[in-house]
Amino acid sequence: MSETVSIARDGPQRARDALEECVAAGGIAIFPADTVYGLACDPLDAAAVRGIDQLKGRPAGKPSAVMFFAPLAMRELIGAFGPRTRGALAALLPGPVTLVVANRERRYPLVCGDDPSRLGLRLIGGPLTGARCGVMQTSANRAGEEAPRRPAAVDEDLTASVDLVIDGGELPGAASTVLDLTELDATGGWRVLRAGALAESEVARALGPGLQSP
């Protein structure tokens, strides 16, 4: 049976501790991201990653993203990027965006799906800010279904199959904007792969006039 932690009742520190403990133990959690509820696990744990794919009913090899809750947790990873990519991450994160970056060091291969040269990254704020674990993150819904804004909207069978549910109340509901930054250091180019919570005009403003969307 899943453990349930309520941020309103138990406090954000208990929620952060519970997430860290669940991920470290190889478990799967339902948690409040910044826009919708997500599934989370250790991005280096093959069994946990496979478990999320099975829960969602999606094929293996579909890429996800690595989500962080504290900038310091990303420090070593960011050091491998070029200056333009580092600047873009500083300008856009934390925020409702998923940034697909060139993964030259082939970090987090289980999250990259069939193309380890590309890695999706997220950094969010909110009550889980400060959690020290990075997680593989994907929305807490069956493949093809709508991503949930509140815990009660998550499929009951899915909820019963995870190790931890963190209740953070109702969320805004818009999916993150997905941006392809893989050519940013080489050409200055970027593009929107999926429109979402952050408008393209806001992305362009944040990145500045020196970087262009095709």
VEXDREN-2710 file (C-alpha; in Angstrom, 1 decimal):
% VEXDREN-2710
k/r/px/py/pz
1/MET/0.0/0.0/0.0
2/SER/1.3/3.5/-0.9
3/GLU/2.4/5.9/1.8
4/THR/0.7/9.3/1.5
5/VAL/2.3/12.5/2.7
6/SER/0.4/15.7/2.6
7/ILE/2.4/18.9/2.3
8/ALA/-0.5/20.9/3.9
9/ARG/-0.7/18.5/6.8
10/ASP/2.8/17.2/7.3
11/GLY/4.9/20.1/5.9
12/PRO/7.3/20.5/3.0
13/GLN/10.3/19.1/4.9
14/ARG/8.5/15.8/5.5
15/ALA/7.6/15.7/1.8
16/ARG/11.1/16.3/0.7
17/ASP/12.5/13.7/3.1
18/ALA/9.9/11.1/2.0
19/LEU/10.7/11.7/-1.7
20/GLU/14.5/11.3/-1.0
21/GLU/13.9/8.1/1.0
22/CYS/11.6/6.6/-1.7
23/VAL/13.9/7.3/-4.6
24/ALA/17.0/6.1/-2.7
25/ALA/15.2/2.8/-1.9
26/GLY/14.4/2.2/-5.6
27/GLY/10.7/3.1/-5.2
28/ILE/8.3/5.1/-7.4
29/ALA/6.6/8.2/-6.2
30/ILE/3.6/10.4/-7.3
31/PHE/4.5/14.0/-6.6
32/PRO/3.5/17.5/-7.3
33/ALA/5.7/19.1/-10.0
34/ASP/5.1/22.8/-10.9
35/THR/2.2/22.3/-13.4
36/VAL/0.9/18.7/-13.1
37/TYR/1.5/15.6/-11.0
38/GLY/4.3/13.4/-12.0
39/LEU/5.9/10.0/-11.5
40/ALA/9.4/9.9/-10.1
41/CYS/12.2/7.4/-9.5
42/ASP/16.0/7.1/-9.4
43/PRO/17.1/7.9/-13.0
44/LEU/20.0/5.4/-12.7
45/ASP/17.8/2.5/-11.4
46/ALA/16.9/0.3/-14.4
47/ALA/14.2/-1.6/-12.5
48/ALA/12.5/1.6/-11.3
49/VAL/12.6/3.2/-14.7
50/ARG/11.2/0.0/-16.2
51/GLY/8.5/0.1/-13.6
52/ILE/7.4/3.6/-14.6
53/ASP/7.2/2.5/-18.2
54/GLN/5.0/-0.4/-17.3
55/LEU/2.8/1.7/-15.0
56/LYS/2.2/4.2/-17.8
57/GLY/1.8/1.5/-20.5
58/ARG/4.3/3.1/-22.7
59/PRO/7.1/1.4/-24.8
60/ALA/10.6/1.2/-23.5
61/GLY/12.9/3.7/-25.3
62/LYS/10.6/6.7/-25.0
63/PRO/12.6/9.6/-23.5
64/SER/11.7/11.3/-20.3
65/ALA/13.5/14.1/-18.3
66/VAL/15.7/14.3/-15.2
67/MET/14.1/16.7/-12.7
68/PHE/16.0/18.5/-10.0
69/PHE/14.7/20.5/-7.0
70/ALA/17.9/22.4/-6.1
71/PRO/20.5/24.1/-8.4
72/LEU/23.4/22.6/-6.5
73/ALA/22.2/19.1/-7.4
74/MET/22.8/20.0/-11.1
75/ARG/26.2/21.6/-10.6
76/GLU/28.4/18.7/-11.9
77/LEU/26.0/18.2/-14.8
78/ILE/26.0/21.8/-15.9
79/GLY/29.8/22.0/-15.9
80/ALA/29.8/19.8/-19.0
81/PHE/27.8/22.2/-21.1
82/GLY/29.0/25.0/-23.3
83/PRO/28.6/28.7/-22.3
84/ARG/25.4/29.3/-24.3
85/THR/23.7/26.3/-22.9
86/ARG/24.7/27.2/-19.4
87/GLY/23.4/30.7/-19.9
88/ALA/20.1/29.4/-21.2
89/LEU/19.7/27.1/-18.1
90/ALA/20.4/30.1/-15.9
91/ALA/17.9/32.2/-17.7
92/LEU/15.0/29.7/-17.8
93/LEU/15.4/27.6/-14.7
94/PRO/13.7/27.1/-12.4
95/GLY/10.6/27.3/-14.4
96/PRO/7.8/25.4/-16.3
97/VAL/10.2/24.2/-19.1
98/THR/11.9/21.0/-20.1
99/LEU/15.2/21.7/-21.8
100/VAL/16.6/19.1/-24.2
101/VAL/20.3/19.6/-24.3
102/ALA/23.3/18.0/-26.0
103/ASN/24.4/15.1/-23.8
104/ARG/28.0/14.7/-24.9
105/GLU/29.0/12.7/-21.8
106/ARG/26.0/10.4/-22.2
107/ARG/24.7/11.1/-18.7
108/TYR/21.4/9.4/-17.5
109/PRO/21.2/7.0/-20.4
110/LEU/18.1/5.2/-19.0
111/VAL/16.2/8.5/-19.3
112/CYS/17.3/9.4/-22.8
113/GLY/15.4/6.7/-24.5
114/ASP/16.7/5.6/-27.9
115/ASP/19.0/8.7/-28.3
116/PRO/21.6/9.1/-25.5
117/SER/23.0/12.1/-27.3
118/ARG/20.0/14.2/-26.1
119/LEU/18.9/14.7/-22.4
120/GLY/15.8/16.4/-21.0
121/LEU/16.4/18.5/-17.9
122/ARG/14.0/20.2/-15.5
123/LEU/14.5/22.4/-12.4
124/ILE/11.4/23.4/-10.5
125/GLY/10.5/25.5/-7.5
126/GLY/7.7/25.0/-5.0
127/PRO/7.4/23.1/-1.8
128/LEU/9.8/20.3/-2.8
129/THR/12.6/22.9/-3.4
130/GLY/15.7/21.7/-1.7
131/ALA/15.2/18.0/-2.1
132/ARG/18.7/16.6/-2.9
133/CYS/17.7/13.9/-5.3
134/GLY/17.5/14.1/-9.0
135/VAL/14.6/12.0/-10.4
136/MET/13.4/10.6/-13.7
137/GLN/10.2/12.5/-14.2
138/THR/7.1/11.9/-16.3
139/SER/3.5/12.8/-15.9
140/ALA/1.4/10.6/-13.6
141/ASN/-1.0/9.2/-16.1
142/ARG/-1.5/6.3/-18.4
143/ALA/0.0/6.8/-21.9
144/GLY/-2.4/8.9/-24.0
145/GLU/-4.4/10.2/-21.0
146/GLU/-4.6/13.7/-19.6
147/ALA/-2.0/14.6/-17.0
148/PRO/-3.6/15.1/-13.5
149/ARG/-3.7/18.4/-11.7
150/ARG/-4.6/16.8/-8.3
151/PRO/-4.0/13.4/-6.6
152/ALA/-7.6/12.4/-6.8
153/ALA/-7.4/12.6/-10.6
154/VAL/-4.6/10.0/-10.8
155/ASP/-5.8/6.6/-11.9
156/GLU/-6.6/4.5/-8.8
157/ASP/-4.7/1.4/-10.0
158/LEU/-1.6/3.6/-10.7
159/THR/-1.9/5.2/-7.2
160/ALA/-2.1/1.8/-5.6
161/SER/1.0/0.6/-7.5
162/VAL/3.5/3.2/-6.4
163/ASP/5.4/3.4/-3.1
164/LEU/4.7/7.1/-2.2
165/VAL/2.1/9.7/-3.0
166/ILE/2.8/13.3/-2.1
167/ASP/-0.3/15.5/-2.0
168/GLY/0.5/19.1/-2.9
169/GLY/-3.1/20.2/-3.6
170/GLU/-4.3/21.3/-7.0
171/LEU/-1.8/22.5/-9.6
172/PRO/-2.2/24.8/-12.6
173/GLY/-2.4/22.0/-15.2
174/ALA/-0.5/23.3/-18.2
175/ALA/2.3/21.1/-19.4
176/SER/5.9/22.3/-19.4
177/THR/7.2/23.9/-22.6
178/VAL/9.7/21.6/-24.2
179/LEU/12.7/23.4/-25.8
180/ASP/15.4/21.9/-28.0
181/LEU/18.7/23.5/-27.1
182/THR/21.0/20.8/-28.6
183/GLU/22.3/23.2/-31.3
184/LEU/22.5/26.2/-29.0
185/ASP/26.3/26.2/-28.4
186/ALA/27.1/25.4/-32.1
187/THR/24.8/27.8/-33.9
188/GLY/22.8/29.8/-31.3
189/GLY/19.6/28.1/-32.6
190/TRP/16.8/26.7/-30.5
191/ARG/13.2/25.6/-31.2
192/VAL/10.0/24.7/-29.4
193/LEU/9.2/21.0/-29.4
194/ARG/6.0/21.3/-27.4
195/ALA/4.1/24.5/-26.6
196/GLY/3.2/24.7/-22.9
197/ALA/3.1/26.8/-19.8
198/LEU/5.9/29.3/-20.9
199/ALA/5.1/31.1/-24.1
200/GLU/7.6/31.2/-26.9
201/SER/7.8/35.0/-26.7
202/GLU/8.8/34.6/-23.0
203/VAL/11.4/32.1/-24.0
204/ALA/12.8/34.5/-26.6
205/ARG/12.9/37.3/-24.1
206/ALA/14.7/35.3/-21.5
207/LEU/17.3/34.0/-24.0
208/GLY/17.9/37.4/-25.5
209/PRO/18.4/38.7/-29.0
210/GLY/21.6/36.9/-29.7
211/LEU/19.9/33.5/-29.7
212/GLN/17.4/32.8/-32.4
213/SER/14.4/30.5/-32.9
214/PRO/14.0/29.3/-36.5
END
